[in-house]
Amino acid sequence: MTKPSPTSRQCCSLEKPRLVEALQKCDMCTTTYEAFHQCYRDAARESGQRARSCIVA
């Protein structure tokens, strides 16, 4: 298995603050449990896609 490049490490390290920010928005903007749960799922899905693209690139 190859080592991640410095740019992919940097890209992935930027992902955690983005995810935290998205989850905080979910906490502030949702009023029902269903909306909260869906917001968290969407944020996690988007974060995972961005992290995968960092690793693949």
N, C-alpha and C positions, 0 to 999 in steps of 0.2 A: 504494500500500500504506500502511496506517495505522501509526502509531507504537504500540508497546506501551504500555499504561498503566503508571503507577508501581507499581500493585499487581501487575500481571502480571510486571513485572521483578523485584519483590521475591519473588514466588512462584517464579519460575524460578531466582533466585539461591539460594534455599533448597534447590533440588533437588540441586545438586552434592554438598553434604555428606551428604544422605540416600543418594545413590547410593554414595558412598565408604564409608559405614557398612555398607550392604548388601553391598558387595563384600568388605569386611573380614570380615563374618560368614561369607561363602562360604569365604574362605580358612581360617578357623578351624574351621568345622563340617563340612567335607567331607573324606572320606578317599579317594575314588576320583576318577579324572579325569572319568569320566562325570557323577558327582554335582556335581563342581566346575563343569564346563562347563554343566550344566543350571541350576545355581544362578546363575551369571553371566548366562545368557540370561534367566532369570526376572527377575532384578534389573534388567537393562537394559530389558526389556519394561515392567515396572511404572514405572520411572523415565520412560520415554518417554511413557507414558500420562499420568502426572502432569504432565509438562512440556507436553504438548499441551493438557491441560485448563487450564493456566495461560495459555497463549497465546490459546485460544479464549474464555476467560471475560472 
